[in-house]
Amino acid sequence: MKGFWAVYRKELHSLFASPIFYVVAFIFLVISGYFFYSAVAYFNLVSFQAGRNPAVLQQLNLSNMVLRPFFMDLTIVFLLVSPLLTMRLYAEERRSGTLELLFTYPVTDRATILAKFSAVVTVFLVVLVGTLPGFFLLEYLTDPSWKVILCCYLGFFLLGSAFMAAGLFTSSLTRNQIIAAVLSFGILLMFWIISWMQSLAGPSLAGLIQYLSIMEHFDTFSKGVIDSTDLLFYILFIAFFLFLTQRQIESYRWRG
Amino acid sequence: MIEAENLTKFYGALPAIKDVSFSVDRGEVVGFLGPNGAGKSTTIRILTCYMPPSAGTARIGGLDCFENSLEVRRRIGYLPENVPLYGEMTVRGFLSFAARAKGVESAQIPKETERVMDVCALTSVSHRMVSHLSKGFRQRAGLAQALLGNPPVLVLDEPSIGLDPKQIIEIRKLIQHLRGEHTILLSSHILPEVAQICQRILIINKGRIMATDTPASLTNQLQKSSKILVQVRNEDAPLGSLLKDLDGVQQVVPRDDGPGRFMVETDRSRDLRPEIARFIHEKNLELLELRMLDLSLEDIFMQLVTEEMDESGVPSSSLPESGPGEGDGKQDQNVQEELAS
C-alpha cells in the first residue's frame, strides 16, 4: 500500500478545500435537523393524544416512530447529495491532467483507489457526526435506546459508503464531473427502486430483487437488528464497485 | 540508463510510435526532438510508466518499465507536458504531498521540500496557491516536484513551452545546472533549445526515430555541400556568373539580405575559400566578407522531415523551404563552442 497516506491526506485536503463539501454538509444538516424535529414533534403529539389511552401508549415506541423515519428520510437526502461528494474524485484529476502525476508516482493504483475511497468516507463520517447533537437532546428529554441508535448509524454508514463506492466508480469513467454525478445518481436510484418490481416478479426473481435492493438491507439496521446478510451485502457492494474502479483505471492506463 | 527497444504504441488502430529504439547513458543530457504529434509524449509516457507499450520494452536503470513499474517510478522525476498540478494546494503543500507520494522519509520531507524550492527559486511563493501562480512559477513547481527525492533520471516533456523568453532562459539555466547529477531526457520542438542544452539529439517524426547524434555531427553528416558567404563592395559586378566558372563551385545564389552578397555552394571535399578570395582579388573587386555557413539544426530537421514526406508520396514543396540563415550559422557555432567547453 505504498503511497496510501500521501494520497489520502491530499484527497482530504482537496475535499475540505472545496466549497462543495460545505454546501453539501450545510444542506444535509439543515434538512436532517428539519426531519429530526418533525419526527420528534409528531411523536410528542401522538403521545399526548394517547395519554388517556394506556393500551395505545404501550405501543408507542421511540425507535419506531422517531429513529426509523428519521434515518429513512436521511437516506433520500443522502442519495441526492452523495454524488456531489464523489463526482470530482477521478473526473477532476482526468480533466486537469494530474492523473498523470499520480500514475507516474511510485503509488499503486489500488492504494490510490482505497485512499480516495477512504477520504470521501471520512468526509461522510464528519457530516454524519453533525447529526449526533439531536440524539443528545433526545437523551436529555427521554430515554432512547442507544443500541438502536448506534445500529441505525452503522447501517447508515454502510449505506453511505456503498453510495460512495458507486460514485467513485462513475467518477473514474469520465472527465466531466456532472456526467459522473448523474451516472452515480442513476445507478444508486436503480438499486433503490429495483424493489418496486418485486411484487410483479416470480418468487425466485423476487428473492433476488429483494436481495439487490440497497434499501431493504438498511431497513433491518433501522429496526435495531444487525444481520450478517446485510453486512455482507454492503461489503460486497463496496468491494464490487472498488474492483470495477480498479479495472476502469487499468483500462484507462492501457488506452493511454 | 534509459533503454527503449522497438517500442510501439497503438491508439486504437492508429500507431502513435513504431519501433522506437534508443538508449541514453548515465549522466547524459539527451534532447528528444520532433514536430508536434510526432510521438514524443507517447514515448515519454511509456518510459515514465504512465502507460504500457503495445509492443517492445522500455528499461530504466536495467529495470523493465512494465514489470518493475514501481521501482522504475521511484527512479524517475517526471515533468509532464502542460504541467498538471493540484491547484487547490499551496506550493509547499503540493511539494510535501509529492515527496510523501514519492516515498521520501517523513522526517526528511520538510528539508527535501526546502531543497527543491531553493533549487527552483520557489521560496518566495511557497505559501501561494498553485492555481494563482504565473506560468513561469508553475513550470518551476513542476520541475521542483520532479526533483524531489533526487531521482537519477529526469524526464522533462516540453519544459519551456508557453514561457516568455526570459523565463525560457531561466528554465534552461536551471536544466543546465542539473546536468551531471542526473540523466536527463528532454523533449522539445524548439531546435535551438535542444541544441543549447543537450549533448545528443534524437529526432523523431511520425512515430519513428529519424536520426540520433550530437548536434555537431548531425550537421556534419547531413551537409551535402559546403556553403560559403561572399560579400563584395562592387554591387553591380557580375560576380555570380564569374564565380560559377571556378572549379568546384556548384551553384551561386545572390542573397537578398544586402547588395553584393552571394551564397556559393561548393563541393564538400575541399575548402574553396582561399581560391575564391584569390579569384575576387584577381578580378579587382573589393572583398568585404568571406565565411563558411554551417547547416543549422533547423535545416537538418527540415531535411529529415522532408525526406520522410517524399517517401510517403507527399510533395516536399508543401513544406516551407528554409535556407541557412546567417544567424543560424552563428548559433550553431555557439553550440559547438559550448559543447566543446
Interface residues (C-beta under 8 A of the other chain):
Chain A: K2 G3 W5 A6 V7 R9 K10 H13 S14 A17 S18 S96 G97 T98 L99 E100 L101 L102 F103 T104 Y105 P106 V107 T108 R253 W254 R255 G256
Chain B: K9 Y11 T42 R45 T48 C49 Y50 M51 P52 L70 E71 R73 R74 I76 Y78 P80 N82 P84 L85 Y86 G87 E88 M89 G93 F97 A98 R100 A101 K102 G103 Q145
